[in-house]
Every structure is written in C-alpha cells, then in structure tokens.
Amino acid sequence: MGVVPFCTASLKPSPHSADSSGEMTTIRTTCPRCGEVDMGPESILLSVRQNGREGSYRFTCPSCADDVEKRADRKIVALLVSAGVDIDQHSESERIDPETLFDAAEDPRGSLPTGPAFSIDDVIEFHFMLEDDHYIQEFLTKQ
C-alpha cells in the first residue's frame, strides 16, 4: 500500500471560510498523467480571449501535483464560469466582464416555436389525455 501525494494548494485564495461557503461544487476534468480528477472551482483558473468565446484553463492535479493547462471552447468557458471558476484578469486594459461573455440573444436551443404560450389549462388537458388509453391507442395508430 502506497501513499499518494495530495496537493491542497489552489491557484487563488478562497473568499469564504469552509463553514460559510454553502454548497460545494465539484468539477471533473482530466490530467494527462492520472486520468479523471475532481476539484473545486477555487482550484481552477480560467483565461478567456478578448472575444469571450474560447480560452484555456489551468489547474494543479490533486493526485500528481503536475501543472496542467487545457483548451476551453465556448461551452467549456460557459460551464466553468457558471460553476464559479474565476477568470484570470491579466491587466486592467484586458479586463473581461463575465456577464458579457455570451450574447443574451444567442440561445443554444435555437429559435423558439411560434404560437400561444403553454398554459396550466393545457397541462391539465394533457394530463387527462395521457390517462385515456383509448386516446393513446388512437394517437399511436395515426402515426
């Protein structure tokens, strides 16, 4: 049985003490040497390019203590920011506001269908349709 080195150092100081931080977020990523590793957002530092669409993130592997840097596409940047990972601010001229990283008009689901809004009456009607075996059978035979 061997002892695995464990690195508790993070790239930035935690703004909260351990008993006042509320929920704990765990981020799973991969180390080239160790494979999958889990860590908190305070252990990762995100660098974003001026366009806010891509960048890279850095961390120290909690298993082998190697420094790892990985590319981050638009989705990974969004995921890391939403998980609470801080953005590396090199200088005041390059300061990036996390709120402006993504266009509010850009919806990943695409355009929404046109038509009236779904109401509570529609939900109730749908509930009763699902309980009606005759309706379900008739609906499935039309397909």
VOPAGU-2260 file (C-alpha; in pm, 1 decimal, decimal comma):
REM VOPAGU-2260
SITE   aa  ch    i         X         Y         Z
SITE  MET   A    0       0,0       0,0       0,0
SITE  GLY   A    1     146,4     332,5    -106,6
SITE  VAL   A    2      83,7     688,7      -9,9
SITE  VAL   A    3     -46,9     910,9    -285,4
SITE  PRO   A    4      73,5    1271,8    -264,1
SITE  PHE   A    5    -214,0    1516,0    -223,3
SITE  CYS   A    6    -175,7    1880,2    -314,7
SITE  THR   A    7    -414,8    2112,1    -130,2
SITE  ALA   A    8    -278,0    2433,0    -279,4
SITE  SER   A    9    -509,4    2628,9    -502,1
SITE  LEU   A   10    -431,0    2891,0    -762,1
SITE  LYS   A   11    -625,9    3158,4    -574,0
SITE  PRO   A   12    -735,1    3216,3    -214,6
SITE  SER   A   13   -1086,7    3115,3    -116,4
SITE  PRO   A   14   -1316,2    3415,2     -48,8
SITE  HIS   A   15   -1519,5    3214,7     207,5
SITE  SER   A   16   -1426,7    3014,8     511,1
SITE  ALA   A   17   -1506,8    2643,3     493,0
SITE  ASP   A   18   -1820,5    2658,5     707,5
SITE  SER   A   19   -1982,6    2959,8     537,1
SITE  SER   A   20   -1949,0    2875,4     167,6
SITE  GLY   A   21   -2279,2    2684,0     132,2
SITE  GLU   A   22   -2291,3    2425,5    -146,3
SITE  MET   A   23   -1972,7    2266,5    -272,8
SITE  THR   A   24   -1927,7    2244,7    -648,8
SITE  THR   A   25   -1707,3    1967,9    -786,7
SITE  ILE   A   26   -1556,1    1991,7   -1133,6
SITE  ARG   A   27   -1432,4    1678,1   -1307,6
SITE  THR   A   28   -1152,9    1714,6   -1560,7
SITE  THR   A   29    -862,5    1502,5   -1681,0
SITE  CYS   A   30    -494,9    1504,2   -1601,6
SITE  PRO   A   31    -271,3    1362,9   -1879,9
SITE  ARG   A   32     -89,2    1150,7   -1621,3
SITE  CYS   A   33    -366,8    1049,3   -1377,3
SITE  GLY   A   34    -686,1    1049,5   -1583,5
SITE  GLU   A   35   -1008,2    1185,7   -1432,1
SITE  VAL   A   36    -968,3    1413,4   -1129,1
SITE  ASP   A   37   -1221,5    1609,1    -923,4
SITE  MET   A   38   -1161,9    1952,6    -772,6
SITE  GLY   A   39   -1341,7    2265,5    -663,3
SITE  PRO   A   40   -1375,2    2584,1    -869,4
SITE  GLU   A   41   -1116,3    2755,9    -648,2
SITE  SER   A   42    -850,8    2517,0    -784,1
SITE  ILE   A   43    -901,7    2621,1   -1147,4
SITE  LEU   A   44    -806,3    2945,2   -1319,0
SITE  LEU   A   45    -973,7    3034,3   -1649,6
SITE  SER   A   46    -812,3    3257,3   -1912,7
SITE  VAL   A   47   -1051,8    3391,7   -2175,0
SITE  ARG   A   48    -957,6    3556,4   -2503,7
SITE  GLN   A   49   -1091,7    3903,4   -2584,0
SITE  ASN   A   50   -1380,5    3761,5   -2788,9
SITE  GLY   A   51   -1500,4    3572,6   -2478,8
SITE  ARG   A   52   -1572,6    3260,5   -2682,7
SITE  GLU   A   53   -1271,1    3046,9   -2601,7
SITE  GLY   A   54    -962,3    3031,1   -2389,2
SITE  SER   A   55    -782,5    2789,4   -2160,4
SITE  TYR   A   56    -793,8    2674,9   -1801,2
SITE  ARG   A   57    -514,7    2576,0   -1563,4
SITE  PHE   A   58    -503,1    2363,2   -1253,0
SITE  THR   A   59    -261,0    2168,5   -1039,0
SITE  CYS   A   60    -351,9    1799,7   -1041,5
SITE  PRO   A   61    -458,7    1695,5    -689,7
SITE  SER   A   62    -305,9    1348,2    -741,5
SITE  CYS   A   63      34,5    1404,6    -901,3
SITE  ALA   A   64      78,4    1782,0    -840,7
SITE  ASP   A   65     157,5    1843,9   -1211,3
SITE  ASP   A   66      50,6    2179,0   -1355,4
SITE  VAL   A   67    -199,6    2117,7   -1636,0
SITE  GLU   A   68    -331,6    2362,0   -1896,7
SITE  LYS   A   69    -616,7    2270,7   -2131,6
SITE  ARG   A   70    -800,4    2449,4   -2411,0
SITE  ALA   A   71   -1154,7    2564,0   -2341,4
SITE  ASP   A   72   -1410,1    2607,8   -2618,2
SITE  ARG   A   73   -1722,2    2823,0   -2582,6
SITE  LYS   A   74   -1919,1    2554,1   -2397,3
SITE  ILE   A   75   -1639,5    2478,1   -2150,6
SITE  VAL   A   76   -1589,4    2850,3   -2081,2
SITE  ALA   A   77   -1962,9    2885,9   -2008,8
SITE  LEU   A   78   -1964,9    2576,0   -1788,3
SITE  LEU   A   79   -1662,2    2685,1   -1585,2
SITE  VAL   A   80   -1794,2    3039,1   -1536,4
SITE  SER   A   81   -2134,0    2904,5   -1426,5
SITE  ALA   A   82   -1959,7    2669,8   -1179,4
SITE  GLY   A   83   -1784,9    2966,0   -1015,2
SITE  VAL   A   84   -1436,1    2944,8   -1167,7
SITE  ASP   A   85   -1268,7    3286,2   -1165,4
SITE  ILE   A   86   -1146,7    3447,5   -1485,2
SITE  ASP   A   87    -778,6    3539,1   -1492,4
SITE  GLN   A   88    -750,2    3917,9   -1526,5
SITE  HIS   A   89    -403,1    3995,4   -1670,9
SITE  SER   A   90    -433,2    4374,5   -1672,7
SITE  GLU   A   91    -698,3    4644,9   -1647,8
SITE  SER   A   92    -694,6    4700,6   -2027,5
SITE  GLU   A   93    -783,3    4333,9   -2085,2
SITE  ARG   A   94   -1047,2    4316,9   -1810,4
SITE  ILE   A   95   -1339,7    4097,1   -1915,8
SITE  ASP   A   96   -1681,0    4115,4   -1753,3
SITE  PRO   A   97   -1823,1    3759,2   -1712,5
SITE  GLU   A   98   -2173,4    3895,8   -1783,5
SITE  THR   A   99   -2065,2    3998,0   -2135,5
SITE  LEU   A  100   -1904,0    3666,8   -2232,9
SITE  PHE   A  101   -2210,4    3545,5   -2419,8
SITE  ASP   A  102   -2479,2    3717,8   -2622,3
SITE  ALA   A  103   -2812,5    3713,2   -2444,3
SITE  ALA   A  104   -2980,7    3670,8   -2782,9
SITE  GLU   A  105   -2778,1    3357,8   -2858,6
SITE  ASP   A  106   -2995,2    3072,1   -2731,6
SITE  PRO   A  107   -2828,4    2727,0   -2753,5
SITE  ARG   A  108   -3169,8    2568,8   -2814,0
SITE  GLY   A  109   -3212,4    2763,6   -3136,9
SITE  SER   A  110   -3521,1    2964,0   -3222,7
SITE  LEU   A  111   -3833,4    2903,8   -3019,2
SITE  PRO   A  112   -4150,2    2785,8   -3195,4
SITE  THR   A  113   -4418,8    3042,2   -3264,2
SITE  GLY   A  114   -4763,2    3007,0   -3115,9
SITE  PRO   A  115   -4953,5    3074,1   -2796,2
SITE  ALA   A  116   -4789,6    3015,0   -2460,4
SITE  PHE   A  117   -4848,9    2679,5   -2287,3
SITE  SER   A  118   -5098,0    2742,5   -2003,8
SITE  ILE   A  119   -5190,8    2549,8   -1689,0
SITE  ASP   A  120   -5516,4    2452,2   -1863,6
SITE  ASP   A  121   -5308,9    2289,5   -2139,2
SITE  VAL   A  122   -5116,3    2090,4   -1877,2
SITE  ILE   A  123   -5438,4    1968,6   -1714,5
SITE  GLU   A  124   -5588,5    1872,7   -2050,4
SITE  PHE   A  125   -5268,9    1685,4   -2145,1
SITE  HIS   A  126   -5275,4    1502,4   -1810,7
SITE  PHE   A  127   -5624,5    1370,3   -1880,4
SITE  MET   A  128   -5529,3    1273,5   -2237,2
SITE  LEU   A  129   -5242,0    1062,7   -2103,8
SITE  GLU   A  130   -5479,5     879,1   -1869,8
SITE  ASP   A  131   -5716,0     790,7   -2157,6
SITE  ASP   A  132   -5597,4     456,0   -2303,4
SITE  HIS   A  133   -5837,4     487,8   -2599,5
SITE  TYR   A  134   -5692,2     829,4   -2692,4
SITE  ILE   A  135   -5333,0     699,4   -2663,3
SITE  GLN   A  136   -5408,0     395,1   -2879,1
SITE  GLU   A  137   -5586,6     610,7   -3139,5
SITE  PHE   A  138   -5297,7     858,4   -3140,1
SITE  LEU   A  139   -5037,5     583,9   -3188,0
SITE  THR   A  140   -5226,7     419,2   -3474,5
SITE  LYS   A  141   -5231,9     751,4   -3667,5
SITE  GLN   A  142   -4854,1     756,6   -3676,9
